[in-house]
Amino acid sequence: MPTITVEGPPVSLAKKRRLVKGLWEVAAAVYDNVPAEAIVVLIRENGPQNVGVGGELLVDRRPK
């Protein structure tokens, strides 16, 4: 079964629904030999307190 994983900042439930539907539709078209109901989309939300860039947490890089 194809699995799509998206990692990013938290978004609203409505935006997650749009994201899942859009990714699923594209994957279903590409994997036309796989049953569409077998395609899985996983969303992993990473808040700024859980992401580091350049040796700093994103939460600490925000303008004060």
PyMOL commands that place a pseudoatom at each C-alpha (Angstrom):
pseudoatom trace, name=CA, resn=MET, resi=1, chain=A, elem=C, hetatm=0, pos=[0.000, 0.000, 0.000]
pseudoatom trace, name=CA, resn=PRO, resi=2, chain=A, elem=C, hetatm=0, pos=[1.411, 3.426, -0.893]
pseudoatom trace, name=CA, resn=THR, resi=3, chain=A, elem=C, hetatm=0, pos=[1.973, 5.619, 2.157]
pseudoatom trace, name=CA, resn=ILE, resi=4, chain=A, elem=C, hetatm=0, pos=[2.449, 9.388, 1.984]
pseudoatom trace, name=CA, resn=THR, resi=5, chain=A, elem=C, hetatm=0, pos=[3.923, 11.133, 5.023]
pseudoatom trace, name=CA, resn=VAL, resi=6, chain=A, elem=C, hetatm=0, pos=[3.726, 14.893, 5.465]
pseudoatom trace, name=CA, resn=GLU, resi=7, chain=A, elem=C, hetatm=0, pos=[5.650, 16.641, 8.233]
pseudoatom trace, name=CA, resn=GLY, resi=8, chain=A, elem=C, hetatm=0, pos=[5.065, 20.282, 8.984]
pseudoatom trace, name=CA, resn=PRO, resi=9, chain=A, elem=C, hetatm=0, pos=[3.630, 22.851, 11.354]
pseudoatom trace, name=CA, resn=PRO, resi=10, chain=A, elem=C, hetatm=0, pos=[0.192, 22.318, 12.874]
pseudoatom trace, name=CA, resn=VAL, resi=11, chain=A, elem=C, hetatm=0, pos=[-2.771, 23.311, 10.681]
pseudoatom trace, name=CA, resn=SER, resi=12, chain=A, elem=C, hetatm=0, pos=[-6.532, 23.315, 11.127]
pseudoatom trace, name=CA, resn=LEU, resi=13, chain=A, elem=C, hetatm=0, pos=[-8.673, 20.226, 10.675]
pseudoatom trace, name=CA, resn=ALA, resi=14, chain=A, elem=C, hetatm=0, pos=[-10.215, 21.738, 7.531]
pseudoatom trace, name=CA, resn=LYS, resi=15, chain=A, elem=C, hetatm=0, pos=[-6.765, 22.196, 5.986]
pseudoatom trace, name=CA, resn=LYS, resi=16, chain=A, elem=C, hetatm=0, pos=[-5.788, 18.642, 6.922]
pseudoatom trace, name=CA, resn=ARG, resi=17, chain=A, elem=C, hetatm=0, pos=[-8.897, 17.370, 5.142]
pseudoatom trace, name=CA, resn=ARG, resi=18, chain=A, elem=C, hetatm=0, pos=[-7.972, 19.340, 2.000]
pseudoatom trace, name=CA, resn=LEU, resi=19, chain=A, elem=C, hetatm=0, pos=[-4.373, 18.136, 2.162]
pseudoatom trace, name=CA, resn=VAL, resi=20, chain=A, elem=C, hetatm=0, pos=[-5.317, 14.469, 2.586]
pseudoatom trace, name=CA, resn=LYS, resi=21, chain=A, elem=C, hetatm=0, pos=[-7.900, 14.590, -0.203]
pseudoatom trace, name=CA, resn=GLY, resi=22, chain=A, elem=C, hetatm=0, pos=[-5.544, 16.342, -2.629]
pseudoatom trace, name=CA, resn=LEU, resi=23, chain=A, elem=C, hetatm=0, pos=[-2.609, 14.030, -1.972]
pseudoatom trace, name=CA, resn=TRP, resi=24, chain=A, elem=C, hetatm=0, pos=[-4.847, 10.977, -2.102]
pseudoatom trace, name=CA, resn=GLU, resi=25, chain=A, elem=C, hetatm=0, pos=[-6.341, 12.031, -5.458]
pseudoatom trace, name=CA, resn=VAL, resi=26, chain=A, elem=C, hetatm=0, pos=[-2.910, 12.506, -7.045]
pseudoatom trace, name=CA, resn=ALA, resi=27, chain=A, elem=C, hetatm=0, pos=[-1.580, 9.235, -5.627]
pseudoatom trace, name=CA, resn=ALA, resi=28, chain=A, elem=C, hetatm=0, pos=[-4.675, 7.346, -6.802]
pseudoatom trace, name=CA, resn=ALA, resi=29, chain=A, elem=C, hetatm=0, pos=[-4.112, 8.667, -10.339]
pseudoatom trace, name=CA, resn=VAL, resi=30, chain=A, elem=C, hetatm=0, pos=[-0.414, 7.750, -10.293]
pseudoatom trace, name=CA, resn=TYR, resi=31, chain=A, elem=C, hetatm=0, pos=[-0.874, 4.341, -8.667]
pseudoatom trace, name=CA, resn=ASP, resi=32, chain=A, elem=C, hetatm=0, pos=[-3.734, 3.327, -10.922]
pseudoatom trace, name=CA, resn=ASN, resi=33, chain=A, elem=C, hetatm=0, pos=[-2.875, -0.356, -10.453]
pseudoatom trace, name=CA, resn=VAL, resi=34, chain=A, elem=C, hetatm=0, pos=[-3.452, -0.112, -6.665]
pseudoatom trace, name=CA, resn=PRO, resi=35, chain=A, elem=C, hetatm=0, pos=[-6.908, 0.104, -5.097]
pseudoatom trace, name=CA, resn=ALA, resi=36, chain=A, elem=C, hetatm=0, pos=[-7.448, 3.746, -4.138]
pseudoatom trace, name=CA, resn=GLU, resi=37, chain=A, elem=C, hetatm=0, pos=[-8.696, 2.770, -0.678]
pseudoatom trace, name=CA, resn=ALA, resi=38, chain=A, elem=C, hetatm=0, pos=[-5.257, 1.252, 0.037]
pseudoatom trace, name=CA, resn=ILE, resi=39, chain=A, elem=C, hetatm=0, pos=[-3.495, 4.632, -0.146]
pseudoatom trace, name=CA, resn=VAL, resi=40, chain=A, elem=C, hetatm=0, pos=[-2.555, 5.998, 3.284]
pseudoatom trace, name=CA, resn=VAL, resi=41, chain=A, elem=C, hetatm=0, pos=[-1.738, 9.622, 4.134]
pseudoatom trace, name=CA, resn=LEU, resi=42, chain=A, elem=C, hetatm=0, pos=[-0.058, 10.355, 7.464]
pseudoatom trace, name=CA, resn=ILE, resi=43, chain=A, elem=C, hetatm=0, pos=[0.242, 13.864, 8.872]
pseudoatom trace, name=CA, resn=ARG, resi=44, chain=A, elem=C, hetatm=0, pos=[2.872, 14.524, 11.505]
pseudoatom trace, name=CA, resn=GLU, resi=45, chain=A, elem=C, hetatm=0, pos=[2.677, 17.923, 13.116]
pseudoatom trace, name=CA, resn=ASN, resi=46, chain=A, elem=C, hetatm=0, pos=[5.800, 19.508, 14.488]
pseudoatom trace, name=CA, resn=GLY, resi=47, chain=A, elem=C, hetatm=0, pos=[5.378, 22.602, 16.608]
pseudoatom trace, name=CA, resn=PRO, resi=48, chain=A, elem=C, hetatm=0, pos=[8.179, 25.163, 16.751]
pseudoatom trace, name=CA, resn=GLN, resi=49, chain=A, elem=C, hetatm=0, pos=[9.236, 23.819, 20.153]
pseudoatom trace, name=CA, resn=ASN, resi=50, chain=A, elem=C, hetatm=0, pos=[10.064, 20.480, 18.471]
pseudoatom trace, name=CA, resn=VAL, resi=51, chain=A, elem=C, hetatm=0, pos=[12.047, 21.678, 15.444]
pseudoatom trace, name=CA, resn=GLY, resi=52, chain=A, elem=C, hetatm=0, pos=[15.633, 22.894, 15.467]
pseudoatom trace, name=CA, resn=VAL, resi=53, chain=A, elem=C, hetatm=0, pos=[17.383, 24.755, 12.652]
pseudoatom trace, name=CA, resn=GLY, resi=54, chain=A, elem=C, hetatm=0, pos=[20.934, 26.040, 12.805]
pseudoatom trace, name=CA, resn=GLY, resi=55, chain=A, elem=C, hetatm=0, pos=[21.371, 24.799, 16.356]
pseudoatom trace, name=CA, resn=GLU, resi=56, chain=A, elem=C, hetatm=0, pos=[18.309, 26.645, 17.688]
pseudoatom trace, name=CA, resn=LEU, resi=57, chain=A, elem=C, hetatm=0, pos=[14.715, 25.692, 18.271]
pseudoatom trace, name=CA, resn=LEU, resi=58, chain=A, elem=C, hetatm=0, pos=[12.309, 27.503, 15.963]
pseudoatom trace, name=CA, resn=VAL, resi=59, chain=A, elem=C, hetatm=0, pos=[10.433, 28.793, 19.004]
pseudoatom trace, name=CA, resn=ASP, resi=60, chain=A, elem=C, hetatm=0, pos=[13.607, 30.612, 20.054]
pseudoatom trace, name=CA, resn=ARG, resi=61, chain=A, elem=C, hetatm=0, pos=[14.189, 32.146, 16.611]
pseudoatom trace, name=CA, resn=ARG, resi=62, chain=A, elem=C, hetatm=0, pos=[10.890, 34.000, 16.503]
pseudoatom trace, name=CA, resn=PRO, resi=63, chain=A, elem=C, hetatm=0, pos=[11.142, 37.783, 16.541]
pseudoatom trace, name=CA, resn=LYS, resi=64, chain=A, elem=C, hetatm=0, pos=[10.747, 39.062, 20.071]
for i in range(1, 64): cmd.bond("trace and resi %d" % i, "trace and resi %d" % (i + 1))
show_as sticks, trace
zoom trace
